[in-house]
């Protein structure tokens, strides 16, 4: 995952959603990778469970 800062544009939000009962290791790996990239770039991360 990568991004290019564009001056003058509002901030963006990346949201990843999947079924609550999903046991997909691939989705779990994607979420961990996205959170690691965000943290390494000084971005905030949040994990929220909703029903």
C-alpha positions as YAML, in Angstrom:
chain: A
units: angstrom
residues:
- id: 1
  name: UNK
  ca: [0.00, 0.00, 0.00]
- id: 2
  name: UNK
  ca: [1.30, 3.43, -0.81]
- id: 3
  name: UNK
  ca: [0.09, 6.98, -1.11]
- id: 4
  name: UNK
  ca: [1.20, 10.28, -2.59]
- id: 5
  name: UNK
  ca: [0.47, 13.44, -0.59]
- id: 6
  name: UNK
  ca: [-1.46, 16.01, -2.64]
- id: 7
  name: UNK
  ca: [-1.43, 19.52, -1.23]
- id: 8
  name: UNK
  ca: [-4.75, 21.28, -0.95]
- id: 9
  name: UNK
  ca: [-6.86, 18.11, -0.82]
- id: 10
  name: UNK
  ca: [-8.87, 17.07, 2.23]
- id: 11
  name: UNK
  ca: [-7.70, 14.02, 4.21]
- id: 12
  name: UNK
  ca: [-8.96, 10.62, 3.12]
- id: 13
  name: UNK
  ca: [-10.07, 7.60, 5.13]
- id: 14
  name: UNK
  ca: [-9.45, 3.95, 4.31]
- id: 15
  name: UNK
  ca: [-12.04, 1.54, 5.68]
- id: 16
  name: UNK
  ca: [-11.80, -2.24, 5.51]
- id: 17
  name: UNK
  ca: [-14.93, -4.23, 6.40]
- id: 18
  name: UNK
  ca: [-15.66, -7.94, 6.40]
- id: 19
  name: UNK
  ca: [-18.24, -10.34, 7.92]
- id: 20
  name: UNK
  ca: [-17.96, -10.67, 11.70]
- id: 21
  name: UNK
  ca: [-17.60, -14.44, 11.58]
- id: 22
  name: UNK
  ca: [-14.97, -14.43, 8.85]
- id: 23
  name: UNK
  ca: [-11.87, -16.48, 9.64]
- id: 24
  name: UNK
  ca: [-9.97, -15.36, 6.56]
- id: 25
  name: UNK
  ca: [-6.25, -15.22, 7.24]
- id: 26
  name: UNK
  ca: [-5.82, -13.13, 4.10]
- id: 27
  name: UNK
  ca: [-8.16, -10.41, 5.37]
- id: 28
  name: UNK
  ca: [-6.48, -10.47, 8.78]
- id: 29
  name: UNK
  ca: [-3.07, -10.06, 7.12]
- id: 30
  name: UNK
  ca: [-4.37, -7.13, 5.01]
- id: 31
  name: UNK
  ca: [-5.72, -5.38, 8.10]
- id: 32
  name: UNK
  ca: [-2.44, -5.88, 10.00]
- id: 33
  name: UNK
  ca: [-0.41, -4.61, 7.02]
- id: 34
  name: UNK
  ca: [-2.63, -1.56, 6.54]
- id: 35
  name: UNK
  ca: [-2.42, -0.68, 10.24]
- id: 36
  name: UNK
  ca: [1.38, -1.11, 10.24]
- id: 37
  name: UNK
  ca: [1.77, 1.18, 7.22]
- id: 38
  name: UNK
  ca: [-0.52, 3.80, 8.76]
- id: 39
  name: UNK
  ca: [1.37, 3.73, 12.06]
- id: 40
  name: UNK
  ca: [4.75, 3.95, 10.31]
- id: 41
  name: UNK
  ca: [3.52, 7.10, 8.54]
- id: 42
  name: UNK
  ca: [2.26, 8.69, 11.75]
- id: 43
  name: UNK
  ca: [-1.40, 8.21, 10.83]
- id: 44
  name: UNK
  ca: [-4.02, 7.27, 13.39]
- id: 45
  name: UNK
  ca: [-5.63, 3.86, 13.29]
- id: 46
  name: UNK
  ca: [-8.78, 2.54, 14.86]
- id: 47
  name: UNK
  ca: [-10.37, -0.88, 15.05]
- id: 48
  name: UNK
  ca: [-14.10, -0.82, 15.60]
- id: 49
  name: UNK
  ca: [-16.48, -3.73, 15.78]
- id: 50
  name: UNK
  ca: [-20.08, -3.02, 14.85]
- id: 51
  name: UNK
  ca: [-23.09, -5.21, 14.35]
...
